[in-house]
Amino acid sequence: MKGLLPHLVALLVAAALALGVWSHGDKPIELDAAEKIEVWSGSPEHLERIRFESPKRTVTLEARKDSIGRYYVATLDKEEGPKPHPAAPDAGAEASEPPKRVTTHFIGVKDADELATKLAPLTALRQLGPLAGGRAEEFGLDKPEGTLKVKIAGTEHALVIGSSTPGGQERYAKDERSGIVYAVSGDIVQSMLGAESRLLERELHAFPETDVTRLRIARAGKTREVVAIPDKKGAWADAASPSKLDETIGNWLAKVSRLHVTEYVENTPSPLTPESAIVRIDYFGGNKTLGFLELYKLPGEKGSDYYVRTENSRWFVKVLASAGEQVEQDAASVVK
């Protein structure tokens, strides 16, 4: 038995090495997470633009920076599928409208920045090298899903996106410049294919709710300061009586927390200025300014449309009219 032990160990080591290499005949390089292969270098601070181009959608993220931090202006141009409708009785089949192109714009912050950190620098899990002739179909590169272009410090890099690897966790991708094929994280591609849901910033504030200790609420030329009661979640008091619970404030702020992004609006139908806001809330953590929220109202096609602007939204965002209306109506009971 002792004589067999060295052979058994050698066999296990050989098996582990065999599992560490994937091959379609090209002898690819595969490294562990700590030794991922760098496709291109760079840093998120120098990333200028991310763009994904395909027949049915084009997504562009332009990097921006303000006093709050980095954010991204996204433009999505996509093809909306044909909408079937009943054909005329003598048509013999359902007719359909031709697909149309729709363009939307939105702001990306947290998730978009996480994508930027994956792309600058970009690392691959495996390197297959240049493909031999006639092998593009094996990797979905004969009919690619699209092309990912990333501009870093003035230099543009491009990856042609192929099919998923066995298991579906990665994507084959070919560097346009070198012709080398890699296996990169599939999450990068999915972020661009589902940009409107995965990259759109939905949080009105980036700071944790627990960081807020004081608010200044302004309405109709009047202001009021309120403070959070320590160790009581959602409990607020007037700054003049910091230990006396005021449920009216807490109830109103709960309604404010139900304001959610439905869509971003770069240019509102009519100009909006801070002076025309229904209400403005300034958020503080101790003596530090954390952010703000402004609520506006404009005539819409069906009643009133409500818009919100915060430090994290950068642009105006539309919110549900029912939620905006509740905040507006009850603001009078908070700031009299």
GUGULO-505794 format. One record per residue (C-alpha): z, y, x; residue number from 1. Coordinates in steps of 0.25 Angstrom, whole numbers. Layout:
! residues N
{pt {Z Y X} NUM}
...
//
This chain:
! residues 336
{pt {0 0 0} 1}
{pt {3 10 11} 2}
{pt {-10 7 18} 3}
{pt {-17 11 5} 4}
{pt {-9 24 4} 5}
{pt {-18 32 14} 6}
{pt {-31 28 7} 7}
{pt {-25 32 -7} 8}
{pt {-21 45 -2} 9}
{pt {-35 47 4} 10}
{pt {-42 43 -9} 11}
{pt {-33 53 -17} 12}
{pt {-37 64 -7} 13}
{pt {-52 61 -8} 14}
{pt {-51 61 -23} 15}
{pt {-44 74 -23} 16}
{pt {-55 80 -14} 17}
{pt {-66 74 -23} 18}
{pt {-60 81 -35} 19}
{pt {-60 94 -28} 20}
{pt {-75 94 -26} 21}
{pt {-85 96 -38} 22}
{pt {-99 92 -35} 23}
{pt {-112 92 -41} 24}
{pt {-119 89 -28} 25}
{pt {-117 103 -22} 26}
{pt {-103 100 -15} 27}
{pt {-96 112 -22} 28}
{pt {-84 119 -16} 29}
{pt {-71 118 -25} 30}
{pt {-58 124 -21} 31}
{pt {-44 125 -28} 32}
{pt {-39 137 -35} 33}
{pt {-34 143 -22} 34}
{pt {-47 142 -15} 35}
{pt {-57 146 -26} 36}
{pt {-71 151 -20} 37}
{pt {-74 165 -20} 38}
{pt {-87 168 -27} 39}
{pt {-86 183 -24} 40}
{pt {-75 193 -20} 41}
{pt {-69 205 -26} 42}
{pt {-57 210 -33} 43}
{pt {-55 215 -48} 44}
{pt {-53 229 -43} 45}
{pt {-67 230 -38} 46}
{pt {-74 222 -50} 47}
{pt {-83 232 -57} 48}
{pt {-90 224 -68} 49}
{pt {-91 210 -74} 50}
{pt {-103 206 -82} 51}
{pt {-108 193 -88} 52}
{pt {-122 192 -93} 53}
{pt {-128 181 -102} 54}
{pt {-139 180 -113} 55}
{pt {-129 182 -124} 56}
{pt {-118 191 -118} 57}
{pt {-116 201 -107} 58}
{pt {-102 206 -104} 59}
{pt {-99 217 -94} 60}
{pt {-85 221 -89} 61}
{pt {-84 235 -82} 62}
{pt {-72 237 -74} 63}
{pt {-64 249 -76} 64}
{pt {-50 255 -71} 65}
{pt {-41 266 -77} 66}
{pt {-26 270 -75} 67}
{pt {-22 257 -82} 68}
{pt {-30 247 -74} 69}
{pt {-43 239 -74} 70}
{pt {-51 236 -87} 71}
{pt {-65 232 -91} 72}
{pt {-75 238 -100} 73}
{pt {-83 226 -106} 74}
{pt {-96 226 -113} 75}
{pt {-101 214 -120} 76}
{pt {-115 212 -125} 77}
{pt {-117 199 -132} 78}
{pt {-126 192 -142} 79}
{pt {-120 189 -155} 80}
{pt {-126 176 -161} 81}
{pt {-135 176 -173} 82}
{pt {-129 177 -186} 83}
{pt {-135 167 -196} 84}
{pt {-137 171 -210} 85}
{pt {-144 164 -222} 86}
{pt {-159 164 -221} 87}
{pt {-168 167 -233} 88}
{pt {-170 156 -242} 89}
{pt {-184 153 -237} 90}
{pt {-180 154 -222} 91}
{pt {-176 139 -222} 92}
{pt {-165 142 -212} 93}
{pt {-154 152 -208} 94}
{pt {-159 164 -201} 95}
{pt {-151 171 -191} 96}
{pt {-150 185 -185} 97}
{pt {-153 187 -171} 98}
{pt {-142 188 -161} 99}
{pt {-138 202 -157} 100}
{pt {-131 209 -145} 101}
{pt {-118 215 -147} 102}
{pt {-111 224 -137} 103}
{pt {-96 227 -136} 104}
{pt {-87 234 -126} 105}
{pt {-72 231 -124} 106}
{pt {-61 233 -113} 107}
{pt {-56 221 -105} 108}
{pt {-43 222 -97} 109}
{pt {-34 211 -94} 110}
{pt {-44 199 -96} 111}
{pt {-55 206 -90} 112}
{pt {-47 210 -78} 113}
{pt {-43 195 -76} 114}
{pt {-58 192 -77} 115}
{pt {-61 202 -66} 116}
{pt {-50 195 -57} 117}
{pt {-58 182 -58} 118}
{pt {-71 189 -54} 119}
{pt {-67 197 -43} 120}
{pt {-66 189 -34} 121}
{pt {-73 177 -41} 122}
{pt {-69 164 -37} 123}
{pt {-75 150 -40} 124}
{pt {-68 137 -42} 125}
{pt {-80 129 -36} 126}
{pt {-92 132 -28} 127}
{pt {-105 124 -30} 128}
{pt {-114 131 -20} 129}
{pt {-129 134 -23} 130}
{pt {-135 124 -33} 131}
{pt {-146 115 -29} 132}
{pt {-159 117 -37} 133}
{pt {-160 112 -51} 134}
{pt {-145 111 -53} 135}
{pt {-142 124 -60} 136}
{pt {-142 117 -74} 137}
{pt {-130 109 -69} 138}
{pt {-122 121 -69} 139}
{pt {-127 129 -80} 140}
{pt {-134 139 -71} 141}
{pt {-148 136 -76} 142}
{pt {-144 143 -89} 143}
{pt {-132 151 -85} 144}
{pt {-122 157 -95} 145}
{pt {-123 171 -89} 146}
{pt {-121 179 -76} 147}
{pt {-108 185 -72} 148}
{pt {-109 197 -64} 149}
{pt {-97 204 -57} 150}
{pt {-98 217 -50} 151}
{pt {-87 219 -39} 152}
{pt {-86 231 -30} 153}
{pt {-101 234 -32} 154}
{pt {-106 220 -30} 155}
{pt {-111 212 -42} 156}
{pt {-109 197 -42} 157}
{pt {-115 187 -52} 158}
{pt {-113 173 -56} 159}
{pt {-122 165 -65} 160}
{pt {-113 157 -75} 161}
{pt {-117 143 -77} 162}
{pt {-110 131 -85} 163}
{pt {-96 127 -86} 164}
{pt {-91 117 -75} 165}
{pt {-86 103 -80} 166}
{pt {-73 106 -87} 167}
{pt {-78 120 -92} 168}
{pt {-68 128 -84} 169}
{pt {-78 134 -74} 170}
{pt {-92 139 -74} 171}
{pt {-103 137 -64} 172}
{pt {-108 150 -59} 173}
{pt {-118 154 -48} 174}
{pt {-117 166 -39} 175}
{pt {-130 174 -41} 176}
{pt {-130 179 -27} 177}
{pt {-126 166 -19} 178}
{pt {-131 156 -29} 179}
{pt {-118 148 -27} 180}
{pt {-113 141 -39} 181}
{pt {-98 141 -42} 182}
{pt {-88 136 -53} 183}
{pt {-81 148 -58} 184}
{pt {-70 150 -69} 185}
{pt {-76 148 -82} 186}
{pt {-66 159 -88} 187}
{pt {-74 170 -81} 188}
{pt {-86 166 -89} 189}
{pt {-79 164 -102} 190}
{pt {-72 178 -100} 191}
{pt {-86 184 -100} 192}
{pt {-92 175 -111} 193}
{pt {-80 179 -120} 194}
{pt {-78 193 -115} 195}
{pt {-75 199 -129} 196}
{pt {-63 190 -131} 197}
{pt {-59 187 -117} 198}
{pt {-60 200 -110} 199}
{pt {-58 210 -121} 200}
{pt {-44 217 -119} 201}
{pt {-36 215 -132} 202}
{pt {-23 221 -127} 203}
{pt {-20 235 -130} 204}
{pt {-10 236 -119} 205}
{pt {-9 229 -105} 206}
{pt {6 231 -104} 207}
{pt {16 221 -110} 208}
{pt {23 225 -123} 209}
{pt {36 223 -116} 210}
{pt {34 234 -106} 211}
{pt {34 245 -117} 212}
{pt {47 252 -118} 213}
{pt {43 265 -124} 214}
{pt {32 270 -133} 215}
{pt {28 284 -137} 216}
{pt {21 285 -150} 217}
{pt {12 297 -154} 218}
{pt {7 300 -168} 219}
{pt {2 312 -175} 220}
{pt {7 321 -164} 221}
{pt {21 315 -164} 222}
{pt {27 305 -154} 223}
{pt {39 295 -154} 224}
{pt {44 287 -142} 225}
{pt {50 273 -145} 226}
{pt {56 263 -136} 227}
{pt {57 248 -135} 228}
{pt {71 242 -138} 229}
{pt {74 233 -126} 230}
{pt {75 218 -128} 231}
{pt {69 220 -143} 232}
{pt {55 216 -144} 233}
{pt {47 226 -153} 234}
{pt {60 234 -155} 235}
{pt {58 250 -153} 236}
{pt {66 262 -155} 237}
{pt {64 277 -155} 238}
{pt {66 282 -141} 239}
{pt {77 292 -146} 240}
{pt {85 279 -151} 241}
{pt {81 268 -141} 242}
{pt {90 258 -147} 243}
{pt {87 260 -162} 244}
{pt {77 250 -167} 245}
{pt {65 256 -174} 246}
{pt {58 245 -182} 247}
{pt {47 255 -187} 248}
{pt {43 257 -172} 249}
{pt {43 242 -169} 250}
{pt {35 239 -182} 251}
{pt {24 249 -179} 252}
{pt {23 245 -164} 253}
{pt {21 231 -169} 254}
{pt {9 236 -177} 255}
{pt {4 243 -165} 256}
{pt {4 230 -157} 257}
{pt {-5 224 -168} 258}
{pt {-16 233 -164} 259}
{pt {-27 224 -157} 260}
{pt {-40 227 -151} 261}
{pt {-52 223 -160} 262}
{pt {-63 230 -152} 263}
{pt {-65 240 -141} 264}
{pt {-71 253 -144} 265}
{pt {-77 262 -132} 266}
{pt {-81 273 -141} 267}
{pt {-74 275 -155} 268}
{pt {-82 281 -167} 269}
{pt {-75 294 -165} 270}
{pt {-68 300 -153} 271}
{pt {-53 296 -152} 272}
{pt {-43 304 -144} 273}
{pt {-28 302 -141} 274}
{pt {-25 314 -150} 275}
{pt {-32 307 -162} 276}
{pt {-24 294 -161} 277}
{pt {-16 289 -173} 278}
{pt {-5 285 -164} 279}
{pt {-2 283 -149} 280}
{pt {8 275 -142} 281}
{pt {12 276 -127} 282}
{pt {18 264 -121} 283}
{pt {29 265 -110} 284}
{pt {37 255 -101} 285}
{pt {48 264 -96} 286}
{pt {42 276 -90} 287}
{pt {29 269 -88} 288}
{pt {17 272 -97} 289}
{pt {11 259 -102} 290}
{pt {0 263 -111} 291}
{pt {-4 268 -125} 292}
{pt {-10 265 -138} 293}
{pt {-18 275 -147} 294}
{pt {-22 272 -161} 295}
{pt {-34 278 -168} 296}
{pt {-41 278 -181} 297}
{pt {-56 281 -185} 298}
{pt {-64 279 -198} 299}
{pt {-71 265 -198} 300}
{pt {-81 258 -206} 301}
{pt {-70 252 -215} 302}
{pt {-58 261 -215} 303}
{pt {-52 265 -201} 304}
{pt {-54 260 -188} 305}
{pt {-42 260 -178} 306}
{pt {-43 261 -163} 307}
{pt {-33 260 -152} 308}
{pt {-33 264 -137} 309}
{pt {-23 260 -127} 310}
{pt {-22 260 -112} 311}
{pt {-27 246 -111} 312}
{pt {-39 247 -121} 313}
{pt {-45 259 -114} 314}
{pt {-55 260 -125} 315}
{pt {-52 261 -140} 316}
{pt {-50 248 -147} 317}
{pt {-52 245 -162} 318}
{pt {-40 238 -169} 319}
{pt {-38 232 -182} 320}
{pt {-38 243 -193} 321}
{pt {-26 237 -200} 322}
{pt {-18 237 -187} 323}
{pt {-21 251 -184} 324}
{pt {-18 256 -198} 325}
{pt {-4 250 -198} 326}
{pt {-1 257 -184} 327}
{pt {-6 270 -190} 328}
{pt {1 269 -203} 329}
{pt {15 266 -197} 330}
{pt {14 275 -185} 331}
{pt {19 286 -194} 332}
{pt {32 279 -196} 333}
{pt {34 278 -181} 334}
{pt {30 292 -177} 335}
{pt {34 302 -188} 336}
//
